[in-house]
Structure formats: C-alpha cells, structure tokens
Amino acid sequence: MMLQLFSTYFHYTYDLKSSKAVRRLVSKALSKNSVSYAMVRESLRKSARDGSLRVGLSFDVDLELDIKALPWLLRELGKRQFSASFACIGQFVEKFPNEHKAIVEAGHEIMNHTYSHPFHRTLNPHKRFLELSDAEMRLEIQRCHETFEQILSVKSIGFRTPHFGGLHTFRAYPILYDLRYRYSSSTIGTRTRTLGTPFLYQGIFEIPLTPDPTDFLTCVETWKLFRAPRPIYRDESEFVRLFSILARWAVDEGASLNFYFDPIDLYNMGPAWSKIMSILIYLRNNYGYTIGAYRDIYGL
C-alpha cells in the first residue's frame, strides 16, 4: 500500500525512469520517518547534478514582529558577511518604509511577496494566492513591484508565492516573465518534477527550497517550531540537529541547499541561531560553499 502511494506520488513529481534508486529505498522503508529521510537524501543527490555548492539564504517578512526583528537580523548577517534575499509585502513596505530601506542599504535583495499576501491573517485573510484569477494575481505582483520601485528605488527580479509550496501555482510564471522577473523560489524540492534541481519554466528560473528530513513534502522552517498549531520540532536543539543533518548530507552529495526563515523566530531562538550560523560558516570556510542572496549566488 505504501509503495503504491509513493509510486503514484513519483509519477506526478518526476520521471519514473530516473527514480529506481528512490523506489528501492521506499520499498525498504519501515516507517514514515525512514521514507522521508530517503526522499530528502535523494532530493539532495538530484540537486547536485549541476556541480555547484550554494546555500540560498532567504527571509520572509510576513509579520509586523518580523519587521521589529529586522535591525537585529541585519546586524547579525553583517557580522558574518552574509547577503540574503528578503521576501517583502507591498503593504508593509508602505507602512514601514525605513525598516525596509535598511535591508536595501545593507546590500541585501528584496523579493516580491505580493502586495497584500493573500491568506494573510490580517492583511488579506479571505483568498489563497492560487485561488486568485489571473488578473487578480497580476495586480498583486505588479502593485508590489511598483511599491518597491516608488519607495525603495528597487526593481525586484525575484518572487516568492505567499505560503508557497502547496499554495504555489505555475500560473504565476507567465505574469512574472511578462514583468521581467528572472526567478522564483516558491516550491519544495520533493514536490517538483526535478526533485529539487533548479529548473527553467516559461522563462522563469525556479529555485526549490530544501525539504525537511522529517516530512519530505515540507521544508525546514521555524514556523513549525514556534507557531504551528501542533509544533513539529520538540525544541530549538532538534531544529539545529536537522539543519546539521542537511548540511552533512549536502557535503556528502556535493549538493546545494536553499533555506528560508522568519526573522522573529530566529530572534526568539537565542543561542540556537548562532549554531545555525556556525554551520553555514563551516560550509563556507571548509567546503567552499557560496552562501547568500539568490541574485548573488546564481548570478541572476
């Protein structure tokens, strides 16, 4: 039954002809956790095909609390000489212009995260992004783009779907291409046909997020630690442990990684945040990984 289920899953994510190794691993799996670990390891193996060593570092500025944490986060990134991509909401840029200008002034990248972040608890709680009409979708993206230009003097080239993953839709790509965007980072590696390798679709370069070893259909994220109705991780130490596992697997496979974080969650992590940064510094200094904003590490 389990193998049937995952065979169906493989059929809709990538070519079955190239998945024999994964299917062998799945057939031997004795628990949900071992299946998930096998899927994520295979995702990293696939993403290693281009021979690059990169870690995409991104932050979703979704809450007013995230905005309050920005001065702290910008200092922390500056100490370690990391650039990063910040997915920002148009309405919040209008409301907190100086805080968002500080991101640009610190040399980081601003990504389009739509104007009102559909399905946002306070800004736009009624409609999910993939439920929007094409015209509504274009308005959300274009209005955010214009807000960045007017307030931040930035012409964004990157996009992230609100809540991404299962709420992402490929209908966004023609709109992004028409607005001269170059990339998106709105998918989970194990939910793509390439199983995690960045790919070009309708003129847009899609950079999937690295999946979570404990739940391969999602990514490693601090939301699961602090704000999920039923927290997935027991504590900060478990989050750091999973992060270190992914780093070790990436080194073993020669694979790239792609992470997103919520600023306020990192602020609340205390010493665990420093451990995560230490892992990234170790990858940079000892294995030659390029770590930073998408526009920088992919030359976009």
N, C-alpha and C positions, 0 to 999 in steps of 0.2 A: 504493500500500500504506500509506504513512504517513498520507495523508489519510483513508483508510478507518479506520485505527486511531483517529485523533483524532476522527473523526465519531462513532464508537462511544463514545468517552470523553465527548464533549459530551452525547450522548443520556442518559447516566446522571448527569450533573452539573447541567445546567440546560437550560432550554427552548431547543431548536434555533432556534426562530423569532427569538430575540433574539441569536443568535450569528453572524450573517452576517459581521460585521467580523472576528471571530476566525477564522472558516473561511477568509476571504480571506487573512489573514495566514499561517495554517498552510499553505495551498496554495502560497504563495510561498516558504515556508521551505526553505532548502537544507541546513540542519544541525540537529542536536538542540538546539544552543545557541540558534539563532535562533527555533526553535519555543518553547522555554522562555521566552525573553525576551518573545516576543509574548504568550504566555499570561499571564505575570505583569503585563505592562503593561495588558492587558485587565481583569485582576482588579482592579487599582487603579482603572481607569476605572469599573468597575461599583460599586466601594465608595464612589465619590464622589457617588452619587446622592442621599444624604441631606444633602449640602451642609455637613457638619461637618468640622472639621480637628482630628483627635485622634491621639495616639500612645499606645497601650496599652503600659505598661511592666510586665513580669512576670518573676519569677524562680522556677525550680523547685528547691526544696531537697531534692534526691534522695539526696545522699551525705553522709557524715559530714564529708568535706572541704568540702562546701558550707557546712555549719554552722560550721566553723572560719573560713571566709571572711566570715561574716555581720558581725562587728564592723567590718571594713574596708569592706564594701559599704554598711552603714548610714551610716557617716561620709561616704562618697563621695556618696551620694544627698542627705544632709543639706546638704552644701556647695552643692549645685546646686538645692536646694529642690524636688526631685522626690519625689512619692509613688509607690508601686509596689505591685503585688499579688504576694504570695509564696505559691506553691503548696506546702503543707507536708503531711508524712506524720504520721499519728497516733502511730505507734510512736516516731518521732524526737522528737515533742513530749514524749512521756513520758520519754524518755531524756535530752533536753537542754531542760528547761523554761525555764531562764533565758535561753538564747540565743534561743528563740522569743518569750519575753515581751518581749525587747528590740525585736523587729520591731514589736509592737503599741505599745509605749511610744514608738517613733519616729514613730508616726502612720501606719504602713503597713497594708495589708489582708492578711488571712490567707485563703487559698483552701483548700478541701478537696481534697486529693490522694490520698484514701483512707487507710485505717488502715495497711495493710501494703504498699501499692504493688505490686499483682500484677505478676509478671515482674521484680521487683527482684532483682538478683544475689544479695543476702544475706538480705533480709527475707522474700521470697516468690517464689522462683525458678521455681515449677512451673506456674503458671497465668497466662495473659494475662487482662486485665480483661474483654474481650469473650467469653471462654470461661466466665466465671462464670455460674451460674444467677441468676435474678432475686433469689432470697433471699440468695445469697452477695454479690451486688452491693449490695443494700440494706444488709447487715451492714457491708460495707467502708465505705460512705459514712456510715452512721449512727454507727458506732463512732468514726470520725474526728471527726464533728461533735460528738459528746458529749465526746470528749477535749479538743477546743478549748474547749468550754464550761467543763469542770471545771478545766482547768489554766490556760488563758489568759483565761478570762472573756470569750470571743468567740463570737458567734453568726454563723458564716460564711454568706454568701449566694452565694458563687461556687465553681465546681468546675472542676477540670481532670483529665481521664482520664489515668491513668498511661501514659506513652509516646504518648498522644493520637493524632492523625492516623489512620493505618490500624488502630490498635488501639482506636479510639473506637467506641462503639455507641450508637445512638439509644435503646436500651432503658433507658439511664440517665435519660432525661428525665422519665418519669413518677415515678420514685423521687425525683429532685431536686425536682420540683414538690410531691410529697406531703410532703417535708421542708421546704417553704417556701423553697427556693433560688430565686434570681432569674435567674442567668445561668451559662453555661459558656463556657470558651474552650478547646475540645478538638479543633477541626477546622483544616484548612489551606484557605485561601481558594479555591484552584483545585479543591478536592475537594468543594465544596458546590454545591448547585443554584443559589445566588445568585451564585456565582463570587467570593465574598469579602465581600459586603454582610452585615452582621449581620442575623440573622433570628430570628423567634419560632417555636419548635417545641414543641408540647404544654406551653405555658405557660412555657417557659424561653427566655431571650434568649441566643442563641449568637453569640459574637464570634470569627470565624475569625482565625487567625494569618496574617500576611503571608507569601506564598510566596517561595521562593528563585529569583532570575532564572536561575540555572544549572541548576536542577532543580525544575520548577514543581509537582511533586507533594509536595515537602517545603517546610519553612520555613527561613529563615536561622537557623542555630543554631551555637553554639560547640562543640557535640559533634562536628560534622564537622571541626573544626579540631584538636581535642586528643585525642579518644578514639575516633573511628570506626576500625574495623579498617583501612580504607583512607581516610585523610584526604581530604576533598573539596577543601578550600582549601589552597593551597600554603603560605601563612603568614598572619600577622595582617594584613599590608597588603592582601591580597586580600579578607579578610573586611571590612575597613574600606571598601574600594573598592565592594563590593557593597552595603554599608549606605548609602553615599553615593549610589549609583545609585538605590536605592529612595527615598531622601529627595528626590532631584531629580525623579523621576517623580511622586511624591506631590504635590509643589508644582505641577508642570505640569498634573496632572489635578484638583487640588483634592481629593485623596483622603486618607483616614485610613490609619494604619499600626498594626500590632499585633505586638509582639516578645516573645519570651521568651529568657532567658539562664540559664546555670548559674553560680552565684556563684564557684565555684573557678576556672572557666575565665576569667572576667573578671579575677580576681586575677592569674592567670598571663599575661594579655595584656600587662601592662606599659603602656607609653605608648599602645598602640593603644586601650585603654579610654578614655583621656582624649579621643582623637579622636572616638570614638563619642559621648561625652557632649557634645563641642563641636558636633557635627552636630545633636543634639537641642536644645541651647540655641539654635542658629541658627534652627531651625524655630520655636521658641517666641518668640524675640525679634523675628524679622524677618517671619514669616508668620502669627503669631497662633495657632499650634498649642497645644492644651491637652494636656499630657503628664502621665501619672501612672497611678494605680491605676484599675482598671475601675470600681469603685463611684463614684469621684470624677468621672472624665471622662464617664461615661454617666449619672450621676445615679441610680444604682441603689440 
